[in-house]
Amino acid sequence: MSASATALPPQPRRGEIWFVPFPSAPLGKADRPVVIVSPDTRNLHPKADTVLAVPFSTTVRESPTHITLQPGETGLAIVCDIQAESITTLRKATLVPPKNATRKLSETQLRAIACCVVKALGFVPSAL
């Protein structure tokens, strides 16, 4: 049996930044950073092969569903927006660890992302 056949999928944790090739991205485009937002009970469960993640974008713009983070907050090289309206399910097997050290987002930042996801669904977070 080959090493790749026995390799375990990544075990990401909530708040960590990983990279993933997006299927809709043009050929040759670099892997895109995402923050893992699903709870660790799901992320670390042996039968769960997917996680919930929110992608980053280098196109920073004002939006009620975006959160702008500085390099010191993420460990990424440039200012990025988290695009909460693009929350997605990703297979753990597609996750690529960062080449350079990144920071884990705080619980406060994750709560802000969750509020933006709720806004993207058309709800007022305080009304829930």
Long-range contacts (C-beta under 8 A, 24 or more apart in sequence): 9-49, 9-91, 9-92, 9-93, 9-95, 10-92, 10-93, 10-95, 10-97, 11-43, 11-44, 11-92, 12-36, 12-43, 12-51, 12-92, 12-95, 13-40, 13-43, 13-44, 13-104, 14-38, 14-39, 14-40, 14-43, 14-110, 15-104, 15-105, 15-106, 15-107, 15-109, 15-110, 16-102, 16-104, 16-105, 17-56, 17-74, 17-75, 17-76, 17-98, 17-102, 17-103, 17-104, 17-105, 18-53, 18-95, 18-96, 18-97, 18-98, 19-95, 19-96, 19-97, 19-98, 20-53, 20-90, 20-94, 20-95, 20-96, 21-94, 21-96, 22-55, 31-96, 32-56, 33-74, 33-76, 33-80, 33-98, 33-102, 34-88, 34-90, 35-82, 35-105, 35-110, 35-113, 37-87, 37-110, 37-113, 37-114, 37-117, 48-92, 49-91, 49-92, 49-93, 50-89, 50-90, 50-91, 50-92, 51-89, 51-90, 51-92, 51-95, 52-87, 52-88, 52-89, 52-90, 53-87, 53-88, 53-89, 53-90, 54-82, 54-83, 54-84, 54-86, 54-87, 54-88, 54-113, 54-117, 55-82, 55-83, 55-86, 55-88, 56-80, 56-81, 56-82, 56-83, 57-81, 57-82, 57-83, 64-116, 64-119, 65-116, 65-117, 65-119, 65-120, 66-116, 67-109, 67-112, 67-113, 67-116, 69-105, 69-109, 73-103, 73-105, 73-109, 74-102, 74-103, 74-105, 75-100, 75-101, 75-102, 75-103, 76-102, 82-113, 82-116, 84-113, 84-116, 84-117, 84-119, 84-120, 85-116, 85-117, 85-120, 87-117, 87-120
